[in-house]
């Protein structure tokens, strides 16, 4: 890695954003991953964008079903980053020991999360970014579930064990 690569990565690390559990389903299975690329586009109509690596198992679920949910984590949920982000759903059933609920789309909602957005993908609006896909979505259901502060990537980096 060059010195300029290191400097550019350091600059990228100054961008503030949250950590989320992005979930989806197929007809018979559910899966989720930890993600950090999500933002609100508009609030009327309610639209968000979510970036997902095309090699991730959750990407396959979203492409097949056209639905996803974004679970906004709380600062005390750093353990979810390891559980949903550092192992693949191809090898581990991440929901075997994790309670979840569903709403309109059937995508898993974590009842202990700060909040959630249940979404339908707007297929013609999605953007292929090479290794990743940006899914543009209609938020069909959302709610704040618990009090707390959102988990940011910066907080995670400073407090992970």
C-alpha positions in Angstrom: 0.0 0.0 0.0 1.4 3.4 -1.0 1.7 6.4 1.3 -1.0 8.1 -0.7 -3.3 5.1 -0.3 -2.8 5.3 3.5 -3.6 9.0 3.5 -6.7 8.5 1.3 -8.0 5.7 3.6 -7.3 8.0 6.7 -9.4 10.7 5.0 -12.2 8.2 4.2 -12.2 7.2 7.9 -13.2 10.8 8.9 -16.6 10.3 7.2 -19.3 9.9 9.8 -21.9 7.2 9.3 -23.8 4.5 11.3 -23.6 0.8 11.6 -26.7 -1.1 10.6 -28.0 -4.7 10.3 -29.4 -5.0 6.8 -31.7 -8.0 6.5 -33.6 -9.7 3.8 -35.5 -12.9 3.0 -36.2 -15.4 0.3 -39.2 -17.7 0.3 -37.8 -20.0 2.9 -34.8 -18.3 4.5 -33.7 -15.1 6.2 -30.3 -13.5 6.4 -28.6 -10.3 7.5 -25.3 -8.5 7.4 -23.7 -5.6 9.1 -23.4 -2.5 6.8 -22.5 1.1 7.0 -23.5 2.5 3.7 -27.1 3.8 4.1 -28.6 7.2 3.8 -32.0 8.9 3.5 -32.8 10.3 0.1 -36.2 11.9 0.8 -38.8 11.8 3.6 -41.8 12.5 1.3 -42.0 10.1 -0.4 -39.9 8.0 2.1 -36.8 6.7 0.2 -33.4 5.5 1.3 -30.3 4.1 -0.4 -28.4 1.1 0.8 -25.0 -0.1 -0.5 -24.3 -3.8 -0.4 -21.3 -5.8 -1.6 -22.3 -8.1 -4.5 -20.3 -10.9 -3.0 -22.3 -10.9 0.2 -25.0 -13.6 0.8 -27.5 -10.9 1.8 -27.0 -9.3 -1.7 -28.4 -12.5 -3.2 -31.5 -12.4 -0.9 -32.2 -8.7 -1.7 -31.8 -9.4 -5.5 -34.1 -12.4 -5.3 -36.9 -10.9 -3.1 -36.7 -7.2 -3.8 -37.0 -6.4 -0.1 -34.8 -5.5 2.8 -34.9 -4.0 6.3 -32.4 -1.7 7.9 -32.0 -2.1 11.6 -30.3 0.9 13.2 -28.1 -0.3 16.0 -27.7 1.3 19.4 -24.3 2.0 20.9 -24.6 -0.9 23.3 -25.0 -3.3 20.4 -21.4 -3.6 19.3 -21.7 -7.4 19.6 -24.2 -7.4 16.7 -21.4 -6.1 14.4 -19.4 -9.3 15.1 -22.4 -11.6 14.9 -23.9 -10.1 11.6 -20.7 -8.7 10.1 -17.8 -11.1 10.7 -19.4 -14.4 9.6 -21.2 -15.5 6.5 -24.8 -16.6 6.4 -23.6 -19.2 3.8 -22.0 -21.0 6.8 -24.0 -19.8 9.8 -27.7 -19.3 10.5 -27.4 -15.9 12.1 -31.0 -15.9 13.3 -30.8 -19.3 15.0 -30.0 -17.6 18.3 -31.3 -14.0 17.5 -34.9 -13.1 18.0 -36.6 -11.2 15.1 -40.0 -10.0 14.0 -41.3 -9.1 10.6 -43.6 -6.4 9.2 -44.9 -5.8 5.7 -42.0 -7.2 3.6 -41.1 -10.2 5.8 -37.5 -9.0 6.2 -36.1 -9.6 9.8 -36.6 -6.7 12.2 -34.5 -6.8 15.4 -36.9 -5.8 18.3 -34.0 -4.5 20.4 -32.6 -2.2 17.7 -32.9 1.6 18.0 -35.1 1.7 15.0 -35.9 0.0 11.7 -37.0 0.7 8.1 -38.8 -2.0 6.2 -38.3 -1.5 2.5 -39.1 -2.4 -1.1 -36.3 -2.0 -3.7 -37.1 0.3 -6.6 -35.3 -1.9 -9.2 -34.9 0.6 -12.1 -33.4 3.1 -9.6 -30.6 0.9 -8.3 -27.0 1.7 -9.3 -24.3 -0.8 -10.1 -21.0 0.4 -8.6 -18.8 -2.5 -9.6 -18.2 -4.5 -6.4 -21.3 -3.0 -4.8 -24.9 -2.2 -5.7 -26.7 0.8 -4.3 -30.3 -0.3 -3.7 -32.8 2.6 -3.8 -35.8 1.7 -1.7 -39.2 2.8 -0.7 -39.6 2.7 3.1 -43.0 1.0 3.6 -42.8 0.8 7.4 -40.5 2.2 10.0 -40.5 2.9 13.7 -38.3 3.9 16.6 -38.3 0.8 18.9 -36.0 1.7 21.8 -34.3 4.7 23.4 -30.6 5.2 22.9 -27.9 6.6 20.8 -27.2 5.2 17.3 -24.0 3.2 16.9 -21.6 5.0 14.6 -18.6 3.4 12.8 -16.3 5.8 14.6 -17.7 4.7 18.0 -17.3 1.1 17.0 -13.7 1.5 16.0 -12.9 3.3 19.3 -14.7 0.8 21.5 -14.5 -2.7 19.9 -12.8 -5.4 21.9 
